[in-house]
Amino acid sequence: MKISSTQTIPEHTQIPRHVAVIMDGNGRWAKKRFLPRVMGHKKGLDALENMVKHCAEMGVEYLTVFAFSTENWRRPQDEVSFLMGLFLQALQKQVRRMHENNMRVRVIGNRSRFNDDIRKGIEDAESLTAGNTGLTLTVAADYGGRWDILQAANKLLAEGVSEITEEAVTRHLMLGDAPEPDLFIRTGGETRISNFLLWQMAYAELYFTDTLWPDFDKAALEAAVASFRKRERRFGRTSEQLPAEQQRG
């Protein structure tokens, strides 16, 4: 979806249609409690399940989470192995509950480095929930924003296009059929977007919090959305370019 300068901007922004999240702070959550890092990841999975539930109740239509970046392969092998096992567990168990609640599950990223069990788990989860019409949970796994843009460009080159346009690139991105994120949340105190949905977040409202991901609960989500609702979304325009009724002061 390309946002143009002629798009109508509501005077009072309501619930974000699409929320994107970097779930940061699992390891630090565990360290504060003198627990192995992997226990933080396990607790983080519980937090994600609750996040899905709260977003659906709030009326959010799309939730996209950064579960595993291309850079995460550099972590210690035992931690990576645990994360892969946790991912497979979620695909096999939690997806069924989401299906029962009419939710759709998608996974974006480079699947080539995952083992056969995980690839099959992804395919089964997407197939099972493909016809559902409720909230869409997209899990970015072995994903990077630069990689996403490059793979879109390579698809266009393979098609032999004579001109590359914004619309064409957007259409070939991993989230090309979804609306762009309205609200981006990063937990854990870091204030970077870390190669996540670089193209798609051009006009997203950014929200950073010190709350560690396992502690990010319903109240924390409500605080993020409350901050979002107070903002004036201009999509690249200055206040002088907005309609008179949308100008402040």
N, C-alpha and C positions, 0 to 999 in steps of 0.2 A: 504494500500500500504506500503510495507516494502522497505526502501531505503538501498541498499547493498553497500558495499565498492567498488564494481565494476561499479557503476553507472557513466555514463559519465556526467561531469559537464561542461556546456558551459563557454567559456572564458568570455563572456560578458552577464551577466544575463539581461533578457528582462522583459517584464511585468509579474508580478506574476500571476500564474494560479489560485491560491486560496489565498484569503485574509481573515484573521480572525480578529475580532474587539471586544474589550471591550469598550462599549459606556459610558464612565464615565464622570461625571461632570454636569449632568442635574440639580441636586438640587442646586449646587453652582452657576450655571448660573442664576437660578431664584433668589437666595438669593442676588446676586450682584445687581439685578434690583428691589429688594424689592417686589418680587412676591412670591406667594405660590409655594412650591416645585413642586406641580403637574403641574404647567405651564411649568416648565423646562422639565418635561417628555413629555408634549405635543409638545414642540418645538423640543425635541430630536427625536420624531417620524417623524417630517418634515425633519430633518437632515438625518435620515435613508433613507427616500424616495429619497432624492437627492443623497445620497451615492450609492444607487442601480443604479440610472441612470448614474452617472459618472463612476462607475466600468464597467457597460455594454459598455459604449462608449469607454472606455480605452482598452477593450478586456479581462478583468478579467472574468473567467468562473465560479468561485465559490466564494461566499461571505457568511461567517458565522459570525453571531453577537450574543453576549451574552446579551440577553434581560432581563432574570430573573434567578438568581441563586437560589440554594436551600437555601442559607443563607438569601435571600431577604424576605422570609416569616416572618422574625423577625421584619421587619419594622412596623411602626404604621399601624393599620388596615385600616384607611381611605386612606392612601397612597397605600397600597396593593390593595384595592378595586378599586381605580382609575386606577392603572396599569393594572388590569385585564380588566376593561372596555375599556381602550385604546387598549389593545391587541385584544379584540374582534372587536373593531371598525376597526382596521387595517386588520384583517382577512376578514371582510365583505366588506370593501370598497377598500383598496389599492391593495388587491390581484387581484381584477378584472382588474385594470389598468396594473398590472404586466402580467396577462394572455394575455391581448391585445398586449403586447410587447414580447410575446413568452418566458416569464421567468417562471422558476419553483420555487415553494415554498415548503420548508420542515420545520418541527418543530421537534427538538430532545429534549429529557428530559423525566422526569417522569410525565405523564399526569394524574395520579390518583387523584391529589389534585385539579385539575381544575374542574369547574362546567360543567354541561352537555352542556350549550350553547358554552362554549369555546372549549370543546372537539369536538363538532359537527363542529364548525367553522374551527378547525384545519383539520379535516377529509375532509371537503368540499374544503378547499383551496388546500390541497395536491391532491385531486382527480381531481379538475378542471385543475390544471397546470401540472399534471403528464407527459403528452405527449410533453410538450414544450422542445425546444432544446437550448434556449438561456441561459443567466446567471441563476445559481441556487442560490437562497437566502435560507440559512438555519438559522432558528431562534432557539437559545438554550434557552429554557424556563423551569424553575424548573429543571435545569441541573447542574451537578457538575462533574468534571473530574474524581474524585475518584469513584463516583457512576457509571460512565460510564464503568470504568475498572472492577468494581465489577460485574456489570450486565453481562458483556461479559464473565467473569470467571464463573459465575453461569450458563450461557447458556451452556458453555463447559462441566461443571460438569453434567448438566442434560442430555447431549448427551452421557455421559459415556466415554469421550476420555481418552486414556491411557497416553497421553503426551500433555502438553500445550505448543504451540509454538507461536512465535511472529506473524506469519502469521494467526494462528487461532484466537488469541486475536483480532488482527486488523480487521479481517473479521466480528467479532461479536460486534464491537463498533458501536455507533450510526451513525458514519460517515464512516463505513467500506467500502462503495462502492465509496467513493470520494477520490481524491488525498489529501495528507497531506498538511496543510497550508504552503505556501511559506513565507508569510509575516504576522506578527502579529502586530496589531496597538492597543495601549491603549491611550486614551485621558485622560485629566483631571489631569495630573501631577503625578499620581501614577506609580510606577515601579515594579509592581507585575503581575503575570499571574492569580492569584486568582482562582485556581481550574478550569481553563477553558482549555479544550482539552489537558489535561496533557500528554497523550500518543501521540497524533497526532502532537504535536508541538516540538517534539524532535529535529528537524533540522530547524525549522522556524527561520527566521530573525526577531528580535524583534525591534520594533520602539515605543518609548514613547514620548509623546508630552504634553506640558502644556495646549494646547488648550482644552477648554471644549467642550464636544460633540456637543451641539447645534450650536457651531461656527465652527465645522469641515466641511469645504466646499471643493469645487473642488480644490482650490489652496493648501489646507492642504493635500488632498489626493495625489496630484501631488508631493508635497514635500516628502511625505512618500515613494512613489514609486521611486522617484529620489534617495533617500537614499538607497533603496533596490538594485537598479540597479548598484550602485557603489561597492557593496559588493562581495567578493569572497566566493562563497558557497562551502565549503569543505566536508560537510556531514561526519564529524568526522575525516577527514584526515588532517595531518599537511601539510604545504607547501612543505616539502621535499618528501611527498608521492604523490603529484600531478604530472601529466605529465609535462615535461620540459617547454612546451609552455604555461602552466598555472601558472608557478611559477613567482613570482614578485621579482624584484630586482636582 
